[in-house]
Amino acid sequence: MGVPLQARPAPTETMADAQRSIVDSFRYLEDWTERYQYIIELGRRLPPFPETKRIEANRMHGCQAGVWLVSDYRDGKLFFEATSDSAIVAGLISLLLKVYSGRRPDEILATTPAFIEEIGLAEHLSPHRANGLALMLARIQADSSGYQAGEVA
């Protein structure tokens, strides 16, 4: 399997470092069967998502799988928690948390998820999963934009 990833970034890890870590982890995997298994394993390692947050208000609409995403703004940074009832989608969430959680809103808004193209994820996801990934990224951006503007997202 690839190099293990932490769902949350290390305190000194930049967003570029996080993306590079993801790309490096996928380089060790020879084919997409192994890569999907790795993504599923990452999803299994997500921190537990509180049942109290698994409510309709936190559910992502437009995703085929059940996805719940919440953000918490503290100390100038946005922290995301998320879960899915789909193993692969949970793994995608893990990748997004590694890059985006614990970052300042301006950093989030300025960072393109280049790792998605670099690991070939875009062309290997089903249209429904690709749409769900795009919706999760849009939500992360929207929450970031709201907090950057001083609004409650």
N, CA, C and O of each residue as an XYZ file, in Angstrom:
612
protein
N       0.845     -1.188      0.000
C       0.000      0.000      0.000
C       0.879      1.236      0.000
O       2.081      1.154      0.251
N       0.277      2.375     -0.281
C       0.998      3.636     -0.316
C       1.435      4.060      1.071
O       1.137      3.400      2.067
N       2.138      5.158      1.116
C       2.591      5.727      2.366
C       1.374      6.234      3.129
O       0.554      6.943      2.546
N       1.221      5.897      4.423
C       0.047      6.334      5.170
C      -0.050      7.854      5.242
O       0.954      8.545      5.411
N      -1.254      8.353      5.114
C      -1.521      9.783      5.225
C      -2.257     10.044      6.529
O      -3.014      9.198      7.004
N      -2.035     11.199      7.094
C      -2.822     11.652      8.228
C      -3.986     12.452      7.671
O      -3.798     13.261      6.763
N      -5.198     12.239      8.203
C      -6.368     12.978      7.731
C      -6.243     14.458      8.066
O      -6.762     15.308      7.342
N      -5.571     14.760      9.139
C      -5.359     16.150      9.528
C      -3.903     16.504      9.249
O      -3.019     15.669      9.443
N      -3.638     17.728      8.796
C      -2.265     18.101      8.492
C      -1.418     18.221      9.758
O      -1.931     18.534     10.833
N      -0.136     17.972      9.619
C       0.788     18.232     10.712
C       0.827     19.738     10.930
O       0.619     20.492      9.979
N       1.089     20.201     12.155
C       1.029     21.642     12.437
C       1.908     22.512     11.537
O       1.558     23.659     11.259
N       3.036     21.984     11.082
C       3.937     22.793     10.260
C       3.802     22.511      8.767
O       4.498     23.119      7.954
N       2.920     21.602      8.408
C       2.754     21.223      7.009
C       1.944     22.278      6.263
O       0.853     22.653      6.693
N       2.482     22.751      5.145
C       1.751     23.711      4.325
C       0.750     22.965      3.452
O       0.771     21.736      3.373
N      -0.123     23.720      2.800
C      -1.070     23.093      1.880
C      -0.333     22.451      0.710
O      -0.726     21.384      0.237
N       0.730     23.095      0.243
C       1.529     22.508     -0.843
C       2.184     21.213     -0.377
O       2.237     20.236     -1.124
N       2.689     21.204      0.873
C       3.272     19.978      1.433
C       2.236     18.865      1.486
O       2.525     17.721      1.134
N       1.023     19.206      1.929
C      -0.049     18.211      2.042
C      -0.366     17.607      0.672
O      -0.517     16.393      0.542
N      -0.463     18.461     -0.341
C      -0.751     17.949     -1.687
C       0.397     17.086     -2.205
O       0.169     16.049     -2.827
N       1.628     17.520     -1.947
C       2.797     16.751     -2.390
C       2.816     15.388     -1.686
O       3.153     14.378     -2.304
N       2.459     15.356     -0.410
C       2.402     14.108      0.347
C       1.390     13.136     -0.263
O       1.647     11.936     -0.355
N       0.249     13.665     -0.673
C      -0.769     12.829     -1.311
C      -0.238     12.254     -2.622
O      -0.353     11.055     -2.876
N       0.337     13.113     -3.442
C       0.873     12.668     -4.739
C       1.962     11.615     -4.523
O       1.989     10.597     -5.214
N       2.855     11.862     -3.565
C       3.927     10.902     -3.291
C       3.364      9.563     -2.832
O       3.878      8.512     -3.215
N       2.316      9.590     -2.017
C       1.700      8.347     -1.538
C       1.131      7.525     -2.684
O       1.232      6.298     -2.680
N       0.536      8.188     -3.657
C      -0.081      7.478     -4.772
C       0.951      6.973     -5.773
O       0.657      6.060     -6.546
N       2.139      7.537     -5.778
C       3.185      7.086     -6.706
C       3.587      5.639     -6.449
O       4.023      4.941     -7.364
N       3.443      5.189     -5.210
C       3.854      3.838     -4.850
C       2.834      2.786     -5.259
O       3.102      1.588     -5.167
N       1.680      3.222     -5.703
C       0.612      2.293     -6.055
C       0.601      2.086     -7.558
O       0.550      3.049     -8.324
N       0.648      0.835     -7.980
C       0.856      0.537     -9.388
C      -0.363      0.704    -10.279
O      -0.234      1.115    -11.432
N      -1.554      0.388     -9.756
C      -2.733      0.473    -10.612
C      -3.910      1.034     -9.815
O      -3.806      1.288     -8.615
N      -5.031      1.219    -10.513
C      -6.178      1.849     -9.861
C      -6.915      0.925     -8.916
O      -7.669      1.400     -8.067
N      -6.728     -0.354     -9.029
C      -7.293     -1.249     -8.021
C      -6.619     -0.976     -6.674
O      -7.294     -0.853     -5.651
N      -5.295     -0.884     -6.678
C      -4.550     -0.564     -5.455
C      -4.886      0.832     -4.957
O      -5.014      1.045     -3.752
N      -5.029      1.772     -5.860
C      -5.338      3.152     -5.457
C      -6.714      3.250     -4.817
O      -6.886      3.955     -3.823
N      -7.702      2.544     -5.381
C      -9.032      2.541     -4.767
C      -8.982      1.902     -3.386
O      -9.619      2.396     -2.456
N      -8.240      0.817     -3.238
C      -8.107      0.169     -1.923
C      -7.484      1.147     -0.921
O      -7.902      1.209      0.236
N      -6.500      1.894     -1.365
C      -5.839      2.876     -0.501
C      -6.819      3.985     -0.108
O      -6.860      4.402      1.050
N      -7.597      4.453     -1.065
C      -8.595      5.495     -0.776
C      -9.602      4.975      0.248
O      -9.968      5.697      1.175
N     -10.044      3.747      0.092
C     -10.979      3.142      1.046
C     -10.344      3.064      2.433
O     -10.997      3.364      3.433
N      -9.083      2.666      2.496
C      -8.388      2.593      3.791
C      -8.290      3.978      4.439
O      -8.461      4.105      5.652
N      -8.022      4.996      3.655
C      -7.979      6.356      4.205
C      -9.329      6.735      4.806
O      -9.388      7.369      5.860
N     -10.392      6.353      4.149
C     -11.729      6.641      4.662
C     -11.998      5.934      5.978
O     -12.665      6.477      6.859
N     -11.487      4.741      6.107
C     -11.673      3.986      7.360
C     -10.955      4.654      8.527
O     -11.339      4.476      9.683
N      -9.916      5.420      8.225
C      -9.124      6.080      9.272
C      -9.646      7.466      9.649
O      -9.068      8.133     10.507
N     -10.726      7.898      9.018
C     -11.289      9.203      9.395
C     -11.655      9.194     10.874
O     -12.104      8.178     11.403
N     -11.461     10.333     11.538
C     -11.922     10.400     12.930
C     -13.428     10.179     12.988
O     -14.137     10.521     12.041
N     -13.923      9.615     14.081
C     -15.367      9.399     14.191
C     -16.126     10.714     14.025
O     -15.704     11.759     14.521
N     -17.239     10.642     13.327
C     -18.083     11.809     13.103
C     -19.233     11.733     14.109
O     -19.965     10.744     14.135
N     -19.397     12.761     14.931
C     -20.440     12.705     15.962
C     -21.841     12.541     15.371
O     -22.208     13.232     14.421
N     -22.606     11.631     15.939
C     -23.981     11.415     15.494
C     -24.812     12.682     15.619
O     -25.744     12.897     14.843
N     -24.477     13.527     16.599
C     -25.227     14.772     16.793
C     -25.059     15.736     15.618
O     -25.864     16.650     15.444
N     -24.016     15.532     14.814
C     -23.780     16.383     13.642
C     -24.297     15.746     12.354
O     -24.284     16.377     11.296
N     -24.745     14.514     12.444
C     -25.264     13.808     11.270
C     -26.748     14.167     11.112
O     -27.643     13.333     11.247
N     -26.953     15.449     10.820
C     -28.306     15.977     10.697
C     -28.510     16.546      9.299
O     -27.547     16.780      8.568
N     -29.749     16.762      8.940
C     -30.083     17.234      7.593
C     -29.366     18.544      7.241
O     -28.936     18.724      6.101
N     -29.236     19.450      8.202
C     -28.587     20.747      7.944
C     -27.124     20.586      7.518
O     -26.588     21.451      6.826
N     -26.483     19.506      7.917
C     -25.073     19.277      7.579
C     -24.890     18.338      6.390
O     -23.762     18.080      5.968
N     -25.976     17.836      5.860
C     -25.904     16.902      4.739
C     -25.640     17.655      3.441
O     -26.208     18.718      3.189
N     -24.770     17.079      2.632
C     -24.460     17.645      1.319
C     -25.501     17.132      0.333
O     -25.622     15.926      0.120
N     -26.242     18.039     -0.259
C     -27.243     17.646     -1.248
C     -26.620     17.669     -2.636
O     -25.810     18.541     -2.947
N     -27.000     16.717     -3.458
C     -26.442     16.597     -4.796
C     -25.422     15.480     -4.896
O     -25.016     15.102     -5.995
N     -25.002     14.948     -3.748
C     -24.095     13.802     -3.730
C     -24.946     12.539     -3.733
O     -25.948     12.460     -3.024
N     -24.554     11.568     -4.517
C     -25.295     10.314     -4.550
C     -25.167      9.591     -3.212
O     -26.147      9.042     -2.709
N     -23.982      9.585     -2.638
C     -23.758      8.976     -1.327
C     -24.184      9.959     -0.246
O     -24.264     11.164     -0.487
N     -24.453      9.446      0.930
C     -24.716     10.327      2.061
C     -23.414     10.959      2.515
O     -22.463     10.253      2.853
N     -23.363     12.288      2.526
C     -22.173     13.025      2.946
C     -22.620     14.112      3.916
O     -23.557     14.863      3.644
N     -21.930     14.180      5.051
C     -22.183     15.227      6.032
C     -20.880     15.972      6.241
O     -19.832     15.361      6.449
N     -20.948     17.315      6.184
C     -19.760     18.153      6.273
C     -20.059     19.350      7.164
O     -21.055     20.046      6.968
N     -19.198     19.584      8.138
C     -19.333     20.746      9.015
C     -17.994     21.470      9.088
O     -16.932     20.867      8.933
N     -18.068     22.758      9.324
C     -16.853     23.543      9.511
C     -16.936     24.273     10.836
O     -18.018     24.618     11.311
N     -15.787     24.499     11.416
C     -15.677     25.203     12.687
C     -14.552     26.220     12.531
O     -13.421     25.866     12.197
N     -14.875     27.475     12.774
C     -13.884     28.552     12.648
C     -13.375     28.897     14.039
O     -14.138     29.315     14.910
N     -12.084     28.716     14.231
C     -11.478     29.104     15.503
C     -10.020     29.490     15.294
O      -9.305     28.901     14.483
N      -9.611     30.484     16.041
C      -8.233     30.985     15.983
C      -7.805     31.349     14.565
O      -6.648     31.163     14.190
N      -8.748     31.869     13.780
C      -8.433     32.317     12.432
C      -8.337     31.214     11.393
O      -7.947     31.466     10.253
N      -8.690     29.994     11.776
C      -8.594     28.857     10.857
C      -9.914     28.118     10.793
O     -10.715     28.148     11.727
N     -10.122     27.451      9.663
C     -11.309     26.623      9.470
C     -10.934     25.157      9.646
O      -9.971     24.668      9.056
N     -11.709     24.475     10.462
C     -11.511     23.054     10.686
C     -12.751     22.341     10.162
O     -13.877     22.721     10.483
N     -12.542     21.316      9.361
C     -13.641     20.573      8.755
C     -13.727     19.183      9.362
O     -12.716     18.558      9.682
N     -14.947     18.721      9.511
C     -15.239     17.344      9.873
C     -16.227     16.855      8.835
O     -17.112     17.596      8.408
N     -16.076     15.616      8.434
C     -16.990     15.080      7.431
C     -17.003     13.564      7.513
O     -16.098     12.934      8.058
N     -18.069     13.002      6.947
C     -18.189     11.557      6.850
C     -19.078     11.224      5.664
O     -19.762     12.087      5.114
N     -19.053      9.965      5.285
C     -19.909      9.481      4.213
C     -20.290      8.037      4.496
O     -19.577      7.317      5.194
N     -21.422      7.627      3.945
C     -21.815      6.223      4.062
C     -21.216      5.389      2.921
O     -21.502      4.197      2.807
N     -20.398      6.009      2.088
C     -19.681      5.318      1.010
C     -18.198      5.258      1.364
O     -17.602      6.277      1.714
N     -17.607      4.083      1.277
C     -16.200      3.899      1.638
C     -15.267      4.741      0.765
O     -14.328      5.356      1.271
N     -15.522      4.770     -0.531
C     -14.650      5.540     -1.424
C     -14.823      7.040     -1.171
O     -13.836      7.777     -1.142
N     -16.043      7.492     -0.990
C     -16.275      8.917     -0.732
C     -15.640      9.318      0.593
O     -15.093     10.415      0.703
N     -15.699      8.454      1.598
C     -15.034      8.746      2.870
C     -13.525      8.928      2.647
O     -12.906      9.792      3.268
N     -12.944      8.126      1.772
C     -11.533      8.279      1.438
C     -11.244      9.601      0.739
O     -10.224     10.238      1.003
N     -12.141     10.013     -0.151
C     -11.982     11.315     -0.809
C     -12.055     12.434      0.226
O     -11.313     13.413      0.148
N     -12.953     12.280      1.191
C     -13.061     13.253      2.275
C     -11.737     13.338      3.025
O     -11.273     14.432      3.343
N     -11.136     12.203      3.306
C      -9.854     12.178      4.011
C      -8.796     12.991      3.266
O      -8.028     13.731      3.881
N      -8.761     12.850      1.945
C      -7.806     13.619      1.140
C      -8.085     15.112      1.249
O      -7.160     15.910      1.403
N      -9.357     15.493      1.168
C      -9.716     16.912      1.269
C      -9.370     17.478      2.642
O      -8.871     18.599      2.742
N      -9.630     16.716      3.694
C      -9.304     17.195      5.043
C      -7.808     17.398      5.198
O      -7.367     18.357      5.832
N      -7.029     16.497      4.621
C      -5.568     16.630      4.711
C      -5.100     17.957      4.123
O      -4.198     18.598      4.663
N      -5.706     18.358      3.035
C      -5.283     19.591      2.364
C      -5.910     20.829      2.994
O      -5.222     21.829      3.195
N      -7.200     20.782      3.309
C      -7.933     22.006      3.642
C      -8.237     22.250      5.120
O      -8.385     23.408      5.511
N      -8.337     21.237      5.944
C      -8.718     21.454      7.335
C      -7.569     22.060      8.141
O      -6.409     21.681      7.975
N      -7.917     23.015      9.022
C      -6.912     23.656      9.864
C      -6.171     24.778      9.167
O      -5.064     25.137      9.569
N      -6.769     25.333      8.130
C      -6.131     26.393      7.328
C      -6.906     27.707      7.447
O      -8.085     27.727      7.802
N      -6.223     28.779      7.147
C      -6.885     30.092      7.109
C      -7.775     30.164      5.868
O      -7.428     29.606      4.828
N      -8.917     30.846      5.969
C      -9.811     30.948      4.807
C      -9.120     31.478      3.553
O      -9.389     30.987      2.457
N      -8.234     32.470      3.686
C      -7.565     33.010      2.505
C      -6.651     31.972      1.856
O      -6.521     31.943      0.633
N      -6.019     31.121      2.665
C      -5.188     30.043      2.116
C      -6.049     29.049      1.336
O      -5.692     28.624      0.237
N      -7.174     28.693      1.918
C      -8.073     27.738      1.271
C      -8.536     28.274     -0.066
O      -8.529     27.559     -1.068
N      -8.938     29.537     -0.081
C      -9.451     30.131     -1.319
C      -8.370     30.262     -2.394
O      -8.676     30.269     -3.586
N      -7.126     30.362     -1.977
C      -6.023     30.540     -2.929
C      -5.426     29.222     -3.414
O      -4.539     29.223     -4.268
N      -5.904     28.098     -2.877
C      -5.287     26.809     -3.193
C      -6.173     25.956     -4.085
O      -7.288     25.588     -3.717
N      -5.659     25.657     -5.247
C      -6.323     24.760     -6.187
C      -5.970     23.328     -5.802
O      -4.817     23.053     -5.468
N      -6.924     22.418     -5.841
C      -6.623     21.028     -5.497
C      -5.890     20.306     -6.628
O      -6.441     19.411     -7.269
N      -4.649     20.708     -6.859
C      -3.856     20.157     -7.967
C      -3.628     18.655     -7.822
O      -3.446     17.959     -8.821
N      -3.637     18.156     -6.603
C      -3.376     16.727     -6.388
C      -4.389     15.855     -7.119
O      -4.066     14.733     -7.508
N      -5.602     16.352     -7.312
C      -6.645     15.560     -7.980
C      -6.211     15.195     -9.394
O      -6.346     14.046     -9.812
N      -5.696     16.159    -10.119
C      -5.195     15.896    -11.476
C      -3.888     15.105    -11.439
O      -3.682     14.189    -12.234
N      -3.013     15.472    -10.506
C      -1.690     14.843    -10.465
C      -1.743     13.349    -10.191
O      -0.908     12.600    -10.699
N      -2.702     12.905     -9.401
C      -2.785     11.462     -9.130
C      -3.720     10.758    -10.107
O      -3.882      9.540    -10.037
N      -4.335     11.510    -11.014
C      -5.206     10.918    -12.020
C      -6.599     10.608    -11.506
O      -7.340      9.837    -12.115
N      -6.950     11.215    -10.379
C      -8.238     10.924     -9.762
C      -9.407     11.369    -10.626
O     -10.415     10.668    -10.718
N      -9.280     12.516    -11.252
C     -10.381     13.086    -12.032
C     -10.900     12.119    -13.096
O     -12.110     11.986    -13.276
N      -9.999     11.451    -13.792
C     -10.453     10.562    -14.866
C     -10.810      9.157    -14.390
O     -11.266      8.340    -15.189
N     -10.612      8.857    -13.100
C     -10.918      7.526    -12.598
C     -12.122      7.476    -11.657
O     -12.447      6.419    -11.116
N     -12.773      8.605    -11.467
C     -13.983      8.623    -10.644
C     -15.207      8.493    -11.542
O     -15.209      8.971    -12.676
N     -16.240      7.848    -11.031
C     -17.502      7.815    -11.763
C     -18.048      9.244    -11.817
O     -17.669     10.077    -10.993
N     -18.927      9.537    -12.769
C     -19.499     10.890    -12.838
C     -20.169     11.312    -11.528
O     -20.071     12.476    -11.138
N     -20.852     10.381    -10.840
C     -21.507     10.729     -9.579
C     -20.495     11.086     -8.500
O     -20.694     12.049     -7.759
N     -19.414     10.323     -8.406
C     -18.387     10.618     -7.395
C     -17.640     11.898     -7.745
O     -17.312     12.684     -6.857
N     -17.371     12.114     -9.017
C     -16.708     13.353     -9.430
C     -17.581     14.561     -9.091
O     -17.080     15.592     -8.641
N     -18.889     14.426     -9.312
C     -19.808     15.499     -8.959
C     -19.803     15.731     -7.448
O     -19.780     16.878     -7.001
N     -19.824     14.666     -6.665
C     -19.785     14.792     -5.211
C     -18.509     15.456     -4.734
O     -18.543     16.292     -3.831
N     -17.377     15.092     -5.335
C     -16.099     15.714     -4.988
C     -16.142     17.208     -5.303
O     -15.695     18.028     -4.501
N     -16.676     17.557     -6.458
C     -16.788     18.974     -6.838
C     -17.695     19.736     -5.859
O     -17.410     20.880     -5.502
N     -18.778     19.096     -5.435
C     -19.680     19.736     -4.470
C     -19.009     19.932     -3.113
O     -19.199     20.966     -2.473
N     -18.228     18.948     -2.669
C     -17.516     19.102     -1.402
C     -16.493     20.228     -1.481
O     -16.361     21.023     -0.550
N     -15.769     20.292     -2.597
C     -14.808     21.380     -2.780
C     -15.510     22.740     -2.812
O     -15.020     23.710     -2.233
N     -16.650     22.805     -3.485
C     -17.410     24.060     -3.546
C     -17.875     24.474     -2.150
O     -17.849     25.660     -1.819
N     -18.293     23.525     -1.343
C     -18.734     23.826      0.017
C     -17.574     24.332      0.874
O     -17.733     25.282      1.641
N     -16.415     23.702      0.745
C     -15.220     24.147      1.472
C     -14.882     25.581      1.068
O     -14.568     26.417      1.915
N     -14.949     25.854     -0.229
C     -14.677     27.211     -0.731
C     -15.717     28.210     -0.220
O     -15.370     29.316      0.193
N     -16.990     27.817     -0.248
C     -18.063     28.713      0.204
C     -17.914     29.033      1.686
O     -18.041     30.189      2.089
N     -17.646     28.014      2.499
C     -17.444     28.263      3.924
C     -16.251     29.191      4.143
O     -16.315     30.101      4.970
N     -15.175     28.967      3.413
C     -13.990     29.802      3.507
C     -14.288     31.234      3.112
O     -13.854     32.177      3.773
N     -15.019     31.387      2.048
C     -15.378     32.717      1.570
C     -16.229     33.444      2.616
O     -16.018     34.628      2.878
N     -17.177     32.739      3.204
C     -18.040     33.342      4.228
C     -17.254     33.787      5.447
O     -17.487     34.876      5.971
N     -16.326     32.958      5.902
C     -15.534     33.333      7.078
C     -14.539     34.436      6.738
O     -14.250     35.286      7.580
N     -14.018     34.432      5.534
C     -13.091     35.480      5.135
C     -13.813     36.823      5.107
O     -13.234     37.850      5.460
N     -15.064     36.814      4.692
C     -15.843     38.041      4.633
C     -16.410     38.426      6.002
O     -17.069     39.457      6.142
N     -16.146     37.584      7.015
C     -16.638     37.884      8.347
C     -18.067     37.435      8.599
O     -18.678     37.821      9.596
N     -18.599     36.620      7.697
C     -19.957     36.099      7.839
C     -19.898     34.748      8.551
O     -18.836     34.134      8.653
N     -21.004     34.314      9.020
C     -21.115     32.947      9.523
C     -21.523     32.078      8.372
O     -22.591     32.268      7.790
N     -20.664     31.100      8.025
C     -20.964     30.228      6.883
C     -21.958     29.164      7.253
O     -22.325     28.343      6.412
